[in-house]
Amino acid sequence: MPTTILAAFYDALRYGIHHFPPSYFFPLLKWSVTKVQNTLWQHEVNEDADESKGAASAMADRFALQGKWLLLIQAVLAELDNEGDSEAVCKSPFYADIFLEKNGTEEDDTVTPTEIELGQSWNYVNNCLSPCLLNAIGHPYDKCRDHIASCLFRICYCHRKFINTYKALGNDPQNNENPGVEIVKQLSCIRDSDKFPFKEKNRALGTARKFVACCIHWGDAKQEYSEFIIPLLPLAFKSLQTIEGEVSPEDRGIEADLVKNFRYSIADISSSCVVSYGVSHDMTRVLDVVKEMSIHEHWQIRQASAHFLRNFQGAHKFLFVNEQDGMALSIAISLLADDRREVSSAATSTLTGILAVFPQAALKELVAKYIKIASKSLKKKKRKTLRSAEMSAEETEAKAAKEKARATMQQKSVFVLCAVVMGRPYDTPPYIPEALAALSKHSFEQRASLSVREVVKMVCSEFKRTHTDNWEAHRNQFTQTQLEALDDVVSTPHYYA
């Protein structure tokens, strides 16, 4: 089979068995599975066995042959779904009549549904093929890992159609074991597993990422999203964290490529997978994962959760119920006070999109609430007679904790007000001048962090820029005091001021 026309063999194999019941090509299934078992590279548990290493190395060199068998087994799996009209599936192919007439024989062109032994075929797949594929997810060659991920997806996808077909006919299939449960279980525990060395663990994670990509682009919007994508979403987030240990620069480069690919997958899930099939619980499940990732110890994962929430909320803002709106708002606000500037900036962008579609009455209450919090964070402390050297260790620690709490409260309240202002680039509701006046007090506050002062100046300048065209109309919404507070921030200082 030349590699250049391997797709033609794939199509021919499917065409040849498409009209026949699966019990007819069960020997073909056994033969193809045996070929995969005999050629596919396998993870060796006993790494000290030289013979097993040599055999695995020799088998890995035949990656082109392994790829061929992995592709052809997918053609057989694709015909194990028995989807559609049962009577049409049970009929012999149209070209069988030509051979029957030529031979002068007469034969019934139908077979009874009891002859379609799909349960036997799927038992064989679950017992023989699935374990072999799961033991090879760390395959050394990228093309073979693509085929392994495709085979795993095909097993899950076709088995579900097999179950749905039998249920539509009012029958209860004897084989009710869902291979997708074991596949998701094995893939989700790759990162925490100790059986893989560094390189093989990265390759196995790459296979899991490709499996998720297959579910996104090839699967149904409802089943694959609920059964596979959401359970594997925590793995995608955690894979943004580098694996600890001393490794070579080359291996770190491979890991960096894997992290980049997982970032693409997370972005793909957040924007492409829309829960438009009426199951509100799935949206809550996604938000629960984002909430868990938003408090992760690594800032890259917290930043990714903020970006994910921005896209996910934008795609589902008209499908969210009040509880989900509250969850999204709570997650975004909790990320505003993050120590890493990258995380707080991403959270501010997320919150801007969330508040842009909030009702005016709710925004007015929110602004009033956080103006009080921001003003409270500006209150000066009473001077103490004791100096730092004269204070005990407990008093010093309590003072530092109190100052940290004040800085966190200030940053969170200021960023919320900035998000409200950034969400109104074309109009000036009554609460916007109040928010700008409150923000101006933090632009020159010495106790405010540099990031807070810079964000305040940027937001005020951006507001003035977006409202320049109709500034005279917007100006009427401000009082004189509010205008002076805004000018203090956006005006260029003179050399003598």
C-alpha positions as CSV (number, residue, x, y, z in Angstrom):
1,M,0.0,0.0,0.0
2,P,1.8,3.1,-1.1
3,T,1.6,5.9,1.4
4,T,0.6,8.4,-1.3
5,I,-2.7,6.6,-2.1
6,L,-3.4,5.3,1.4
7,A,-6.6,7.4,1.6
8,A,-7.9,5.5,-1.5
9,F,-7.4,2.2,0.4
10,Y,-9.3,3.7,3.4
11,D,-12.3,4.7,1.2
12,A,-12.3,1.3,-0.7
13,L,-12.3,-0.6,2.6
14,R,-15.2,1.4,3.9
15,Y,-17.1,1.0,0.6
16,G,-16.6,-2.7,0.5
17,I,-18.1,-3.4,4.0
18,H,-20.6,-0.5,4.3
19,H,-23.7,-2.5,3.2
20,F,-22.9,-5.6,5.1
21,P,-23.8,-6.4,8.7
22,P,-20.9,-6.2,11.1
23,S,-21.0,-9.9,11.8
24,Y,-20.0,-10.5,8.2
25,F,-16.7,-8.6,8.5
26,F,-15.9,-9.6,12.1
27,P,-12.9,-11.7,10.8
28,L,-11.7,-8.5,9.1
29,L,-11.9,-6.7,12.4
30,K,-10.0,-9.4,14.2
31,W,-7.3,-9.5,11.5
32,S,-6.8,-5.7,11.5
33,V,-6.7,-5.5,15.3
34,T,-4.1,-8.3,15.3
35,K,-2.0,-6.3,12.8
36,V,-2.1,-3.3,15.1
37,Q,-1.2,-5.3,18.2
38,N,1.7,-6.9,16.4
39,T,3.2,-3.7,15.0
40,L,2.3,-0.9,17.3
41,W,4.9,0.5,19.7
42,Q,4.0,-0.1,23.3
43,H,5.0,1.4,26.6
44,E,7.4,-0.9,28.5
45,V,6.9,-1.1,32.2
46,N,10.2,-2.9,32.8
47,E,12.7,-0.4,31.5
48,D,15.7,-2.5,32.6
49,A,15.0,-5.3,30.1
50,D,17.4,-4.8,27.2
51,E,15.6,-7.2,25.0
52,S,12.3,-5.4,25.4
53,K,14.0,-2.1,24.7
54,G,15.6,-3.5,21.5
55,A,12.3,-4.9,20.4
56,A,10.5,-1.6,21.1
57,S,13.2,0.3,19.2
58,A,13.0,-2.0,16.2
59,M,9.2,-1.7,16.2
60,A,9.3,2.0,16.5
61,D,11.4,2.3,13.4
62,R,8.5,0.8,11.4
63,F,6.4,3.9,12.1
64,A,5.1,4.1,8.5
65,L,3.7,0.6,8.7
66,Q,2.2,1.3,12.1
67,G,0.5,4.4,10.6
68,K,-1.0,2.4,7.8
69,W,-2.6,-0.1,10.1
70,L,-3.9,2.6,12.5
71,L,-5.5,4.3,9.5
72,L,-7.1,1.2,8.1
73,I,-8.5,0.1,11.5
74,Q,-10.4,3.4,11.6
75,A,-12.2,2.4,8.4
76,V,-13.5,-0.8,10.1
77,L,-14.4,1.1,13.3
78,A,-16.4,3.6,11.3
79,E,-18.7,0.8,10.1
80,L,-19.4,-0.5,13.5
81,D,-22.0,2.1,14.3
82,N,-25.1,0.6,12.6
83,E,-26.6,4.1,12.4
84,G,-29.7,4.7,10.4
85,D,-32.7,2.6,9.2
86,S,-32.3,-0.9,10.4
87,E,-34.0,-2.4,7.4
88,A,-31.7,-0.6,5.0
89,V,-28.7,-1.7,7.0
90,C,-29.8,-5.3,6.9
91,K,-30.2,-5.4,3.1
92,S,-27.6,-6.8,0.9
93,P,-25.7,-4.3,-1.3
94,F,-27.3,-3.3,-4.7
95,Y,-24.5,-5.0,-6.6
96,A,-25.2,-8.4,-5.0
97,D,-28.3,-8.8,-7.2
98,I,-26.1,-8.7,-10.3
99,F,-24.0,-11.7,-9.1
100,L,-27.1,-13.6,-8.0
101,E,-28.8,-13.2,-11.4
102,K,-25.7,-14.2,-13.2
103,N,-25.4,-17.4,-11.2
104,G,-29.0,-18.2,-11.6
105,T,-29.6,-18.4,-7.9
106,E,-32.3,-16.9,-5.8
107,E,-31.6,-15.8,-2.3
108,D,-33.3,-13.7,0.3
109,D,-31.7,-10.2,0.3
110,T,-32.3,-9.5,3.9
111,V,-30.9,-10.8,7.2
112,T,-32.6,-10.6,10.5
113,P,-31.4,-8.0,13.0
114,T,-30.4,-10.8,15.4
115,E,-27.6,-11.7,12.9
116,I,-26.0,-8.2,13.4
117,E,-23.7,-9.1,16.3
118,L,-22.4,-5.6,17.1
119,G,-22.0,-6.5,20.7
120,Q,-19.5,-9.2,19.9
121,S,-17.5,-6.7,17.7
122,W,-17.5,-4.0,20.4
123,N,-16.5,-6.5,23.1
124,Y,-13.5,-7.4,21.0
125,V,-12.6,-3.7,20.4
126,N,-12.9,-2.9,24.1
127,N,-10.9,-5.9,25.3
128,C,-8.2,-6.0,22.6
129,L,-7.8,-2.7,20.7
130,S,-8.5,0.0,23.3
131,P,-5.9,-1.2,25.8
132,C,-3.3,-1.5,23.0
133,L,-4.0,2.1,21.9
134,L,-4.0,3.5,25.5
135,N,-0.6,1.8,26.2
136,A,0.8,3.6,23.1
137,I,-0.3,7.2,23.7
138,G,3.4,8.1,24.3
139,H,4.4,6.9,20.9
140,P,7.7,8.4,19.7
141,Y,6.4,9.5,16.3
142,D,4.0,12.4,15.9
143,K,2.1,11.0,12.9
144,C,1.3,7.7,14.8
145,R,0.1,9.8,17.8
146,D,-2.3,11.5,15.4
147,H,-3.6,8.2,14.3
148,I,-3.9,6.9,17.9
149,A,-5.9,9.9,18.9
150,S,-8.1,9.5,15.9
151,C,-8.7,5.8,16.7
152,L,-9.6,6.6,20.3
153,F,-12.0,9.3,19.1
154,R,-13.5,6.9,16.5
155,I,-14.1,4.2,19.2
156,C,-16.0,6.7,21.4
157,Y,-17.9,8.2,18.6
158,C,-19.0,5.0,16.8
159,H,-19.8,3.2,20.1
160,R,-22.2,6.0,21.0
161,K,-24.0,5.8,17.7
162,F,-24.3,2.0,18.1
163,I,-25.9,2.4,21.5
164,N,-28.3,5.2,20.2
165,T,-29.4,3.0,17.3
166,Y,-30.3,0.1,19.5
167,K,-32.2,2.4,21.9
168,A,-34.1,4.0,19.0
169,L,-35.2,0.5,18.0
170,G,-36.4,-0.2,21.5
171,N,-33.7,-2.8,22.3
172,D,-31.3,-2.9,25.1
173,P,-27.8,-3.8,23.8
174,Q,-26.1,-6.6,25.6
175,N,-22.7,-4.8,25.6
176,N,-23.3,-1.6,27.6
177,E,-19.7,-0.9,28.5
178,N,-18.7,2.5,27.3
179,P,-15.1,2.6,26.2
180,G,-15.1,6.5,26.5
181,V,-15.1,6.2,30.3
182,E,-11.8,4.3,30.4
183,I,-10.3,6.5,27.7
184,V,-11.1,9.7,29.5
185,K,-9.9,8.2,32.8
186,Q,-6.5,7.2,31.3
187,L,-6.0,10.5,29.5
188,S,-6.9,12.7,32.4
189,C,-4.4,11.2,34.8
190,I,-1.4,11.4,32.4
191,R,0.1,14.5,34.1
192,D,0.0,13.0,37.6
193,S,1.2,9.6,36.6
194,D,4.6,8.3,37.6
195,K,5.0,5.6,35.0
196,F,6.0,7.9,32.2
197,P,9.5,9.4,31.8
198,F,9.7,13.1,30.9
199,K,9.8,12.8,27.1
200,E,7.1,10.1,27.0
201,K,4.8,12.1,29.3
202,N,5.0,15.1,27.0
203,R,4.2,12.9,24.0
204,A,1.3,11.3,25.9
205,L,0.0,14.8,26.7
206,G,0.2,15.7,23.0
207,T,-1.9,12.6,22.2
208,A,-4.5,13.8,24.8
209,R,-4.5,17.3,23.2
210,K,-5.1,15.8,19.7
211,F,-7.9,13.7,21.1
212,V,-9.6,16.9,22.4
213,A,-9.1,18.5,19.0
214,C,-10.8,15.5,17.3
215,C,-13.7,15.9,19.7
216,I,-14.0,19.7,18.9
217,H,-13.8,19.5,15.1
218,W,-15.2,16.0,14.3
219,G,-17.7,15.3,17.1
220,D,-21.2,16.3,17.8
221,A,-21.7,19.5,19.7
222,K,-23.6,17.9,22.5
223,Q,-22.1,14.5,23.3
224,E,-18.4,15.1,22.8
225,Y,-18.5,18.4,24.7
226,S,-20.3,16.9,27.7
227,E,-18.6,13.5,27.9
228,F,-15.0,14.3,26.8
229,I,-14.1,17.9,26.5
230,I,-15.3,19.1,29.8
231,P,-13.7,16.3,31.8
232,L,-10.4,16.9,30.0
233,L,-10.5,20.7,30.4
234,P,-8.6,20.6,33.7
235,L,-5.9,18.6,32.1
236,A,-5.6,21.2,29.3
237,F,-5.2,24.0,31.9
238,K,-2.7,22.1,34.1
239,S,-0.6,21.3,31.0
240,L,0.3,25.0,30.7
241,Q,2.5,24.4,33.7
242,T,6.0,23.1,33.1
243,I,6.9,19.8,34.5
244,E,9.4,20.0,37.3
245,G,12.8,18.4,37.1
246,E,16.2,18.8,35.5
247,V,16.0,18.2,31.7
248,S,18.0,19.3,28.7
249,P,17.2,22.5,26.8
250,E,16.0,20.4,23.9
251,D,13.4,18.8,26.1
252,R,12.3,22.1,27.5
253,G,11.8,23.3,23.9
254,I,9.6,20.4,23.2
255,E,7.6,21.1,26.3
256,A,7.3,24.8,25.3
257,D,5.7,23.7,22.0
258,L,3.3,21.5,23.9
259,V,2.3,24.4,26.1
260,K,1.7,26.6,23.1
261,N,-0.5,23.9,21.5
262,F,-2.5,23.5,24.6
263,R,-3.1,27.3,24.6
264,Y,-4.5,27.0,21.1
265,S,-6.7,24.1,22.3
266,I,-8.1,26.1,25.3
267,A,-8.8,29.1,23.0
268,D,-10.5,26.7,20.5
269,I,-12.7,25.3,23.3
270,S,-13.6,28.7,24.7
271,S,-14.7,30.2,21.3
272,S,-15.8,27.2,19.2
273,C,-17.8,25.0,21.7
274,V,-21.1,26.7,22.3
275,V,-23.5,25.0,24.7
276,S,-26.5,25.7,22.5
277,Y,-28.2,22.3,23.0
278,G,-30.2,23.4,26.1
279,V,-28.2,21.7,28.9
280,S,-27.5,24.6,31.4
281,H,-25.7,22.2,33.7
282,D,-22.8,21.9,31.3
283,M,-22.2,25.6,31.3
284,T,-22.0,25.4,35.1
285,R,-19.5,22.6,34.9
286,V,-17.3,24.7,32.7
287,L,-17.5,27.6,35.1
288,D,-16.6,25.3,38.0
289,V,-13.5,24.3,36.2
290,V,-12.6,27.9,35.5
291,K,-13.2,28.8,39.1
292,E,-10.8,26.1,40.2
293,M,-8.2,27.1,37.8
294,S,-8.5,30.8,38.8
295,I,-7.0,30.0,42.2
296,H,-4.2,27.8,40.9
297,E,-0.7,28.5,42.3
298,H,0.8,29.1,38.8
299,W,0.1,32.5,37.3
300,Q,0.1,31.2,33.7
301,I,-2.9,29.0,34.5
302,R,-4.7,31.9,36.2
303,Q,-4.1,34.1,33.2
304,A,-5.4,31.4,30.9
305,S,-8.5,31.0,33.0
306,A,-9.2,34.8,32.6
307,H,-8.8,34.6,28.8
308,F,-11.0,31.5,28.6
309,L,-13.7,33.2,30.7
310,R,-13.7,36.2,28.4
311,N,-14.3,34.1,25.3
312,F,-16.7,31.7,27.0
313,Q,-18.8,34.4,28.5
314,G,-18.9,36.3,25.3
315,A,-20.2,33.2,23.4
316,H,-22.8,32.3,26.1
317,K,-23.9,35.6,27.5
318,F,-27.4,35.3,26.1
319,L,-27.7,31.7,27.4
320,F,-26.5,32.3,30.9
321,V,-29.0,32.3,33.8
322,N,-28.6,34.6,36.7
323,E,-26.5,32.1,38.7
324,Q,-24.0,31.7,35.9
325,D,-23.8,35.5,35.4
326,G,-23.0,35.8,39.1
327,M,-20.3,33.1,38.9
328,A,-18.6,34.7,35.8
329,L,-18.6,38.1,37.6
330,S,-17.3,36.6,40.8
331,I,-14.4,34.8,39.0
332,A,-13.4,37.9,37.0
333,I,-13.4,40.2,40.1
334,S,-11.4,37.7,42.2
335,L,-8.7,37.7,39.6
336,L,-8.4,41.6,39.6
337,A,-6.3,41.6,42.8
338,D,-3.8,39.1,41.5
339,D,-0.1,39.8,42.3
340,R,0.9,39.2,38.7
341,R,0.2,42.1,36.4
342,E,-0.5,39.8,33.4
343,V,-3.3,38.1,35.3
344,S,-5.0,41.3,36.6
345,S,-4.8,42.9,33.1
346,A,-6.4,39.8,31.5
347,A,-9.1,39.8,34.3
348,T,-9.8,43.5,33.6
349,S,-10.4,42.8,29.9
350,T,-12.7,39.9,30.9
351,L,-14.7,42.1,33.3
352,T,-15.0,44.8,30.7
353,G,-16.8,42.4,28.4
354,I,-19.0,41.1,31.2
355,L,-20.1,44.5,32.4
356,A,-20.7,45.8,28.9
357,V,-23.9,43.9,28.7
358,F,-25.0,44.4,32.3
359,P,-28.3,46.3,33.0
360,Q,-27.9,50.0,33.8
361,A,-29.5,49.7,37.2
362,A,-27.1,46.8,38.2
363,L,-24.1,48.8,37.0
364,K,-25.2,51.9,38.9
365,E,-25.3,49.8,42.2
366,L,-22.0,48.2,41.4
367,V,-20.3,51.6,40.8
368,A,-21.7,53.0,44.1
369,K,-20.5,49.9,46.0
370,Y,-16.9,50.0,44.7
371,I,-16.6,53.8,45.0
372,K,-17.1,53.3,48.7
373,I,-14.5,50.5,48.8
374,A,-12.0,52.6,46.8
375,S,-12.5,55.6,49.0
376,K,-12.0,53.5,52.1
377,S,-8.7,52.2,50.8
378,L,-7.4,55.8,50.6
379,K,-8.0,56.6,54.2
380,K,-4.7,57.5,55.9
381,K,-3.6,55.6,58.9
382,K,-3.2,57.3,62.2
383,R,0.4,58.1,63.2
384,K,1.8,55.8,65.7
385,T,4.4,56.9,68.3
386,L,6.2,53.6,68.0
387,R,8.8,53.2,65.3
388,S,9.4,50.1,63.3
389,A,12.4,49.2,65.3
390,E,10.5,49.5,68.6
391,M,7.6,47.2,67.3
392,S,7.5,43.5,68.1
393,A,7.6,40.8,65.4
394,E,3.8,40.1,65.9
395,E,3.0,43.8,65.5
396,T,5.2,44.1,62.4
397,E,3.6,41.1,60.8
398,A,0.1,42.4,61.6
399,K,0.9,45.7,60.2
400,A,2.2,44.1,56.9
401,A,-0.9,42.0,56.6
402,K,-3.1,44.9,57.1
403,E,-1.3,46.9,54.5
404,K,-1.5,44.0,52.1
405,A,-5.2,43.7,52.6
406,R,-5.6,47.5,52.0
407,A,-3.6,47.3,48.8
408,T,-5.6,44.3,47.5
409,M,-8.9,46.1,48.3
410,Q,-7.6,49.2,46.5
411,Q,-6.5,47.3,43.4
412,K,-9.7,45.3,43.1
413,S,-12.0,48.3,43.5
414,V,-10.0,50.5,41.1
415,F,-9.9,47.8,38.4
416,V,-13.7,47.2,38.7
417,L,-14.3,50.9,38.2
418,C,-11.9,51.0,35.2
419,A,-13.7,48.0,33.7
420,V,-17.0,49.9,34.0
421,V,-15.6,53.0,32.3
422,M,-14.0,50.9,29.5
423,G,-17.3,49.2,28.8
424,R,-19.0,52.5,27.8
425,P,-16.8,53.9,24.9
426,Y,-19.6,55.7,23.1
427,D,-22.0,57.1,25.8
428,T,-21.8,58.7,29.2
429,P,-24.3,57.3,31.7
430,P,-24.7,59.3,35.0
431,Y,-22.5,56.8,36.9
432,I,-19.5,57.2,34.6
433,P,-18.5,60.7,35.8
434,E,-18.8,59.5,39.4
435,A,-16.5,56.5,38.6
436,L,-14.0,58.8,36.9
437,A,-13.9,61.2,39.8
438,A,-13.3,58.4,42.2
439,L,-10.5,57.0,40.0
440,S,-8.7,60.3,39.7
441,K,-7.9,60.2,43.4
442,H,-5.8,57.1,42.9
443,S,-3.7,58.5,40.0
444,F,-1.3,60.4,42.3
445,E,-1.8,58.4,45.5
446,Q,1.7,57.5,46.8
447,R,0.4,54.4,48.6
448,A,-1.1,53.1,45.4
449,S,1.0,50.6,43.4
450,L,2.5,51.6,40.1
451,S,0.2,49.3,38.2
452,V,-2.9,51.0,39.8
453,R,-1.7,54.5,38.9
454,E,-0.8,53.5,35.3
455,V,-4.2,51.8,34.8
456,V,-6.1,54.8,36.1
457,K,-4.2,57.2,33.8
458,M,-4.7,54.9,30.8
459,V,-8.4,54.5,31.4
460,C,-9.0,58.2,31.8
461,S,-7.0,59.0,28.6
462,E,-8.8,56.3,26.7
463,F,-12.2,57.7,27.8
464,K,-11.3,61.2,26.7
465,R,-10.0,59.8,23.3
466,T,-13.2,57.8,22.6
467,H,-15.5,60.7,23.5
468,T,-13.6,63.5,21.7
469,D,-15.9,63.7,18.7
470,N,-19.0,64.5,20.7
471,W,-17.2,65.9,23.8
472,E,-19.5,68.9,24.2
473,A,-22.5,66.6,24.5
474,H,-20.7,64.3,26.9
475,R,-19.3,67.3,28.9
476,N,-22.8,68.2,30.1
477,Q,-23.0,64.9,32.1
478,F,-20.1,66.1,34.3
479,T,-20.1,68.6,37.2
480,Q,-17.4,71.2,37.4
481,T,-15.7,69.2,40.2
482,Q,-15.8,66.0,38.1
483,L,-14.4,67.8,35.1
484,E,-11.5,69.2,37.1
485,A,-10.8,65.7,38.5
486,L,-10.7,64.2,35.0
487,D,-8.5,67.1,33.7
488,D,-6.0,66.5,36.5
489,V,-5.3,63.0,35.2
490,V,-5.4,63.5,31.4
491,S,-3.9,67.0,31.1
492,T,-0.2,67.3,30.3
493,P,1.7,68.9,33.3
494,H,3.6,72.1,32.7
495,Y,7.3,72.4,33.6
496,Y,6.4,75.0,36.3
497,A,3.5,73.0,37.8
